[in-house]
């Protein structure tokens, strides 16, 4: 009996195991505080996984993404001819942004841009939500809700914040709204879910498929498979009608081809061959992976809607402002439109690039891939009368747009020949063969250097340069010798140099470049010579009491704590070398999105030297480059004392003031320090600079 009882018990357990209902497998959204909203956006095909298979719920949401979420959730359809200069048709959310703009839900900036890649602030989100409320016809009533930080909210946006709070769409924390704080994708999803719940659409997208917005959010109509003609990615099943906007939306359309795509829905990608600078052939494939496997020749590329998605060799050009997440330094780097980068590889969603040694990934929609065999023009370097000249190519107009000189040409550059470089240091010819390395002295001179020019000489040069600019007849430089904010700065610059140990000529060169010789609107109206707080994504028009206050802010809040001192201040580790540099190293890595910003400022320093007799170049500093990460800089030529600071990364420029004994170099400290500093000779390579 005992054996029978045991057997019966085992059978009962087995039965319970078989009858127990299966639990849904958990994913990254399970249990997330914003899970309902996130799953709502997923049901609308508004939120999709990235290349790594993540919905990124905790990442900051961008202006472009939020506009796209609204367009898809609201099923917007009608478009107008609204165009933003930084939202090309190739941009991932371009169609949705146009839909949202046409509905009056979003607007751009005064310069005609939309800044789609900028993180959206809570107050900007509130105004978009209020416009969506009006579009959907949701009653608002009169709101008197205010927050403790109401004064920090842009005046014209306070009503929108109050309305959103009264309707329960947006909420504050402990009585504060935090208007300038960025929202996450999860928070954005919750806001939109609440909005659409008020509009009568709180479901998971299983009903009302393809329903157009008729102005009445509560009409409950079902249009039985009517196609969505404005948003090809809404996931609706449209009864076999072709999707005329995007062949890759995944809709079921009865197998009808998209008239804008030569392939059917089963052939979303095509392999084409480069022949005499053009693409020929059209071998179709249903997946990117299948097309990739079928590539057998270096002359073949994978295309989607005539956009090149993969190639064997070539370069990549940014279509708009982007943030490149550099795996090299584990940091985001702002990159300007029309920037040329090395192509490394690509898949159907992203492209791996190298920008001046920084390796990272960018979205396919944000870049254009150009095979070398199809290039119509590239930026190049030449030796012009012994000087190095950089000529830039505009890939939108397919024309050479501008050029600048920034120093003496290296000895290996021959007049009449073109040279190419990804980082401004290593140069090749047109065939890619290495021709030599060159470090421009002014571009890679550490900021702790002291210029040999006096305050009087700096002032004399400033007036000489202003007179030169005034004589061009260009409107911006009218009366420059009387109105420029640079006039009389020599004494101030030398005082800053003595107190803060930052090269006076370097600061002047930066001011000349950023302020159009002290004549830019920011300089004239706001006393801002350096573009402080004038970010690519969210310019802040901060006015300084004086030019001296502006210079002090540059030194005390930007250069000294963040760009020069190794390690930077907490959360602002911008110290990639105490030189103006390039995207490879120096201030240029983080200060400006223009990859040639450092070289252009070096050009200002060079022209000042040329006018004043090359005092600095004729008595130059010896510059070395560190060769190992974790290099300690010490106050004595010995390991017996604690480090003054540590270079976390290799490749940092240092000024060598003396070859000390026992295998040490005496150097100028990047950390503000009045005494001597030393580094091991074993980990510093002296470089030959061009000056």
C-alpha angles and dihedrals in degrees: 000000000000091000091049091051092052092049091048091051092051091049090051092052092048091050091050090052092052094045096046108109115244116253118228111254113255122242134184091283097052108113093002113148090237097039098125092052093044092051089047091057090046090054088055092049086240094119118049134171121266125232091281093054096254131128088208094220094173097047120103112266116234128224090249093050093048092049089050092050091052094047093052097041091049092042092230114192115165118088134186133192095276110145131185116202093225096046107076120185088256093061113114096239098029096119094047092047090053090049092051092046092049089053090053093243096119134032132186136232127280092262092060096259130121100197093221095180095052117108108251120239121225093247093052088049090051093055091049090050092050090053089049089051090054092046092051092047095238110164111247105183118190118310127200097172114136134175131221089251094046090127089062092058115093104261095236091052099051094090091051091052091049093049093048091049094047091052091048094242096118129026138191132219124246090343095310125112098193094211098189096047116108120241126228126234088253093054091046090052091053092049092051093044090054090047094052092044088059087049091055097257107107095133126109094254097271096122137044089035111193094359112162120228104253097180093264110087093190101052092106095209121159115205097200100235100327105166122251102236097184105048116038093186102058093108094235122150103233104193098257097307114137120253104237097192108052129011091202101059094108094231119149105243105162094264094289113151123245105248091220093055122065089211128070123243088272089059106053094152132045136195114225132177129229110238122170091339096310136090119251134177129037115222106172130217133180095221137033090235092057091050091047091054091051095055106109104158136055089231093063127094135184114236136186116193088345091304112125109236101173136016139167097240139353139090139284127234124198115236094201142352109311139176111230113205101217114212087192096068099011093238139108117257123198113230126192125228117271093031116151116221137175114266113228106164143316146201132194095288109027145025126222111221141172118222111189090325095318109121120202148124133269132186117263089234092058098055144047121223114218120187112216089240090059098042114130092188143339136200111265145177129235140180106245112183091328095312128106113244124191116205117196128212124213107216093193095059095026090229136115102257111183146342140203139191117226109170146326118320118251115252095251093061111097121204114256096026129105122229130191132208136175094200107022090248108072115049133197136180124245091279092056095252114146114251101175149294125266132181112201106226097222094043094053101032108121115243094240089073118112120227116226093221120106126227089257092053091049091051092048091051092048091055091045091053094045091052089051092051092044090054091059090076091228108151094230091061098047109136090000091151088060104033108033116119089220094069113119096003096128096095093046092049093050091048090053090048092054095044102037100026094233120136111260094210090052091054091047091050091050091049093049092052099043098041104037089247092315094306103100119113090249090054096043099041104028104026087239112144099165108046090252110181091000093123124178091238104038118010115204116203098214114172120215122212091230143349089258090056089050092052091048091052091051091052101037101038104027118020103029102045102027114022105031108028108078112249094020124224118310110292093005105078097164095140102118094148130323095258133091085243127148138276085291095064142339135043092324091070090073110002099071137016092218104098090209096049093108094049092049092052089048086056091059091051091048093051091050090051091048091053095045101043105266095274092160096043093047091056100033133178120245109245126201133184121222114237104199138047119243094035112167122221112206138192092231134039090253141078089231094091133063116267118263086215140327130238103228092195134043124237095057116152117233133183111235111209099174141003098238124199129266096039099304135123120215107225142176108261117241087207110075101265132149097203132068125287132200139200131186114265089220092072103041126078118200111226131206109235127203111236 
